[in-house]
Amino acid sequence: MEIIVEDAREPVWADENKTMIDLVVKFADMKVEVPFTASPTDNEIHGRYLFNKAKNGDFGEVAEFKSRNTAAYKPAKAIHDPKLQSIIDLANQEVASASTRAIVLIWAACIEDALYELLTNYLVKDKVSEDLLMKADGPLHSFMSRVKISFSLGLISKSEMNMCKNIATIRNYFAHNWNIAETFEDIKEGSKQSNLEKKFKAIYNASHSELFHWQDNIDYCVHRFYSSSCGALLLHLRGRALGDDIKRRELRQY
């Protein structure tokens, strides 16, 4: 997916070693200017393009790096989660190189795995609980069953449940259609078209409508809206699973 840069200004070195540059950038598909850190090793072409243009002085002289005063900020409690980092790294690799279908399926699998972790860390530690989640005929084996029970147990919010429902519908379309349409209008079945577009628009309206223009392009919606929403949801679910909010249910002894 091509990201078009309309303009950039106020370049500032982002670190002492001058390996990245902070800018204020206006992208063609966005409604407003946004801060952006450009890097010569960015996975995306526009990131490398912005860094090279800024370094060459095309957006004005690059201001010197200024250390940030962090004394007034209390750092958040760190959660050591190497699995999360490996998941994000893999997902980002797929976003950079894989097909749109692969991106959809991989992010959905990441969310499903995060729900599994959330439930595993909450339910009584016993083979019965494991069978509920992992056996093929177990009642909590499917994606949507994990979503519904997580909501019913208070482990996820209603908005997170609705986001998972949208993800599930989008995943099912990409999993069960060998010929993926380019735009929503290209989908022949009217009901399938309206339902898929409705789910993408729900994701767009939830967290992207203030920044981005809507586009009737499925590949664009996957890269811009679906991927970032899945990534944000994954961070919340994994952080909750490993944080202090979730207390495992104790095995009762009588």
C-alpha positions as CSV (number, residue, x, y, z in Angstrom):
1,M,0.0,0.0,0.0
2,E,1.5,3.4,-1.1
3,I,1.4,6.1,1.5
4,I,1.6,9.6,-0.1
5,V,3.4,12.4,1.7
6,E,1.9,15.8,0.9
7,D,4.2,17.9,3.1
8,A,6.5,17.8,6.1
9,R,8.0,20.5,8.4
10,E,9.9,21.2,11.6
11,P,12.6,18.4,11.3
12,V,14.4,17.7,14.6
13,W,17.0,15.0,15.3
14,A,15.2,12.4,17.5
15,D,18.3,11.1,19.2
16,E,21.9,12.1,20.1
17,N,23.4,9.8,17.5
18,K,21.3,11.3,14.7
19,T,19.8,8.0,13.6
20,M,16.1,9.3,13.4
21,I,14.3,12.5,12.7
22,D,11.1,13.8,14.2
23,L,8.8,15.7,11.8
24,V,5.3,17.1,11.5
25,V,3.9,15.4,8.4
26,K,0.7,15.7,6.3
27,F,-0.2,12.4,4.6
28,A,-2.7,12.5,1.7
29,D,-5.0,10.0,3.4
30,M,-5.1,11.9,6.7
31,K,-7.2,14.8,7.7
32,V,-4.6,16.5,9.9
33,E,-0.9,16.8,10.3
34,V,0.7,14.3,12.7
35,P,4.0,13.9,14.4
36,F,6.2,11.2,12.7
37,T,9.6,9.8,13.5
38,A,11.4,8.9,10.3
39,S,14.1,6.3,10.2
40,P,16.5,5.1,7.4
41,T,15.7,1.5,8.4
42,D,11.9,1.9,8.5
43,N,10.0,-1.1,7.1
44,E,7.8,1.2,5.1
45,I,9.0,3.1,2.1
46,H,7.5,6.5,3.2
47,G,9.5,6.3,6.5
48,R,12.8,5.9,4.7
49,Y,11.7,8.6,2.1
50,L,11.0,11.1,4.8
51,F,14.3,10.5,6.6
52,N,16.3,10.9,3.4
53,K,14.4,14.0,2.3
54,A,14.7,15.6,5.8
55,K,18.4,14.8,6.1
56,N,19.0,16.4,2.7
57,G,17.4,19.6,4.0
58,D,14.3,19.4,1.8
59,F,12.0,20.3,4.8
60,G,14.4,22.9,6.2
61,E,17.5,22.6,8.4
62,V,17.3,19.7,10.9
63,A,17.3,21.1,14.4
64,E,19.6,19.7,17.0
65,F,18.4,17.0,19.4
66,K,17.2,18.2,22.8
67,S,17.0,15.8,25.7
68,R,13.5,15.6,27.2
69,N,12.9,16.4,30.8
70,T,11.2,13.3,32.1
71,A,11.5,14.2,35.8
72,A,7.9,15.2,36.0
73,Y,6.6,11.9,34.6
74,K,6.2,8.7,36.6
75,P,7.1,5.7,34.5
76,A,4.4,3.1,34.0
77,K,5.0,-0.3,35.7
78,A,7.0,-2.4,33.2
79,I,5.7,-5.8,32.3
80,H,8.2,-8.2,31.0
81,D,6.6,-9.9,28.0
82,P,9.0,-11.3,25.5
83,K,6.2,-13.3,23.9
84,L,4.3,-10.1,23.1
85,Q,7.4,-8.6,21.5
86,S,7.9,-11.7,19.3
87,I,4.2,-11.6,18.3
88,I,4.4,-7.9,17.3
89,D,7.7,-8.5,15.4
90,L,6.2,-11.3,13.5
91,A,3.0,-9.4,12.7
92,N,5.0,-6.3,11.6
93,Q,7.1,-8.5,9.3
94,E,3.9,-9.9,7.7
95,V,2.4,-6.4,7.4
96,A,5.6,-5.3,5.5
97,S,5.8,-8.3,3.2
98,A,2.8,-10.6,3.2
99,S,-0.5,-10.6,1.3
100,T,-3.5,-8.8,2.6
101,R,-5.1,-12.1,3.4
102,A,-2.1,-13.2,5.5
103,I,-2.2,-10.0,7.4
104,V,-5.8,-10.4,8.3
105,L,-5.4,-14.0,9.4
106,I,-2.2,-13.5,11.4
107,W,-3.6,-10.5,13.4
108,A,-6.8,-12.5,14.1
109,A,-4.7,-15.4,15.3
110,C,-2.8,-13.0,17.6
111,I,-6.0,-11.7,19.2
112,E,-7.3,-15.3,19.6
113,D,-4.1,-16.3,21.3
114,A,-4.2,-13.3,23.6
115,L,-7.8,-14.3,24.7
116,Y,-6.5,-17.8,25.4
117,E,-3.7,-16.3,27.6
118,L,-6.3,-14.1,29.4
119,L,-8.6,-17.0,30.2
120,T,-5.7,-19.3,31.1
121,N,-4.5,-16.8,33.7
122,Y,-7.9,-16.5,35.1
123,L,-9.5,-19.9,35.2
124,V,-8.6,-22.6,37.8
125,K,-5.3,-24.2,36.9
126,D,-6.5,-27.7,36.0
127,K,-6.7,-30.0,33.1
128,V,-10.5,-29.4,33.0
129,S,-9.9,-25.7,32.3
130,E,-7.2,-26.6,29.7
131,D,-9.6,-29.0,27.9
132,L,-12.3,-26.3,27.7
133,L,-9.9,-24.0,25.8
134,M,-7.8,-26.4,23.8
135,K,-9.8,-29.5,22.8
136,A,-11.3,-29.3,19.3
137,D,-14.7,-30.1,20.7
138,G,-14.2,-27.9,23.8
139,P,-16.8,-25.2,24.4
140,L,-14.1,-22.5,24.5
141,H,-12.1,-23.6,21.6
142,S,-13.5,-21.2,19.0
143,F,-12.6,-17.5,18.6
144,M,-16.1,-16.2,19.3
145,S,-16.7,-18.5,22.3
146,R,-13.5,-17.1,23.9
147,V,-14.7,-13.6,23.2
148,K,-18.1,-14.1,24.7
149,I,-16.9,-15.8,27.9
150,S,-14.1,-13.2,28.4
151,F,-16.8,-10.5,28.3
152,S,-19.2,-12.4,30.5
153,L,-16.4,-12.9,33.1
154,G,-15.5,-9.2,33.0
155,L,-12.1,-9.8,31.4
156,I,-12.8,-7.5,28.4
157,S,-15.1,-4.5,27.9
158,K,-18.1,-4.4,25.6
159,S,-16.3,-2.2,23.1
160,E,-13.4,-4.8,23.1
161,M,-16.0,-7.6,22.5
162,N,-17.5,-5.6,19.6
163,M,-14.1,-5.1,18.2
164,C,-13.4,-8.8,18.4
165,K,-16.7,-9.5,16.6
166,N,-15.7,-7.2,13.8
167,I,-12.3,-8.9,13.5
168,A,-14.0,-12.3,13.4
169,T,-16.3,-11.3,10.5
170,I,-13.4,-9.8,8.5
171,R,-11.2,-12.9,9.2
172,N,-14.0,-15.2,8.1
173,Y,-14.4,-13.4,4.8
174,F,-10.7,-13.6,4.0
175,A,-10.5,-17.2,5.2
176,H,-13.4,-18.5,3.1
177,N,-13.1,-16.5,-0.2
178,W,-10.3,-17.4,-2.5
179,N,-10.7,-14.3,-4.7
180,I,-10.5,-11.2,-2.6
181,A,-12.2,-8.1,-4.0
182,E,-10.3,-4.8,-4.4
183,T,-13.2,-2.6,-3.3
184,F,-16.4,-3.2,-1.3
185,E,-18.4,-2.6,-4.5
186,D,-16.6,-5.4,-6.3
187,I,-18.1,-8.0,-3.9
188,K,-20.9,-9.6,-5.9
189,E,-23.1,-10.7,-3.0
190,G,-24.8,-7.6,-1.7
191,S,-25.3,-8.9,1.8
192,K,-21.7,-10.0,2.1
193,Q,-20.5,-6.7,0.8
194,S,-22.6,-4.6,3.2
195,N,-21.7,-6.7,6.2
196,L,-17.9,-6.6,5.5
197,E,-18.0,-2.9,4.8
198,K,-20.0,-2.3,8.0
199,K,-17.4,-4.1,10.1
200,F,-14.5,-2.1,8.6
201,K,-16.4,1.1,9.1
202,A,-17.1,0.2,12.7
203,I,-13.3,-0.2,13.2
204,Y,-12.7,3.1,11.3
205,N,-15.3,5.0,13.4
206,A,-14.0,3.6,16.7
207,S,-10.5,5.0,16.5
208,H,-9.6,6.3,13.1
209,S,-12.3,8.7,11.8
210,E,-10.8,11.8,13.3
211,L,-7.4,11.3,11.6
212,F,-8.1,9.4,8.3
213,H,-10.3,9.8,5.3
214,W,-12.5,6.7,4.6
215,Q,-11.6,4.9,1.4
216,D,-13.5,2.2,-0.5
217,N,-10.5,0.0,-0.8
218,I,-10.2,-3.3,1.1
219,D,-6.4,-3.5,1.0
220,Y,-6.2,0.1,2.4
221,C,-8.7,-0.6,5.2
222,V,-6.7,-3.7,6.2
223,H,-3.4,-1.9,6.4
224,R,-4.6,1.4,7.9
225,F,-7.5,0.5,10.1
226,Y,-7.6,-3.3,10.8
227,S,-3.9,-3.8,11.5
228,S,-3.4,-0.9,13.9
229,S,-6.7,-1.7,15.8
230,C,-5.6,-5.3,16.2
231,G,-2.2,-4.2,17.4
232,A,-3.7,-1.8,20.0
233,L,-6.2,-4.5,21.2
234,L,-3.4,-7.0,21.5
235,L,-1.4,-4.7,23.7
236,H,-4.3,-4.2,26.0
237,L,-5.2,-7.9,26.2
238,R,-1.6,-9.1,26.8
239,G,-0.9,-6.3,29.4
240,R,-4.1,-7.3,31.2
241,A,-3.3,-11.0,31.2
242,L,0.1,-10.4,32.8
243,G,-0.8,-7.5,35.0
244,D,-2.2,-7.3,38.5
245,D,-5.9,-6.9,37.3
246,I,-6.4,-10.6,36.6
247,K,-6.4,-12.9,39.6
248,R,-6.5,-16.7,39.0
249,R,-9.5,-18.4,40.4
250,E,-8.5,-20.8,43.2
251,L,-9.3,-24.5,43.2
252,R,-11.7,-25.0,46.1
253,Q,-10.8,-27.7,48.6
254,Y,-13.6,-29.4,50.6
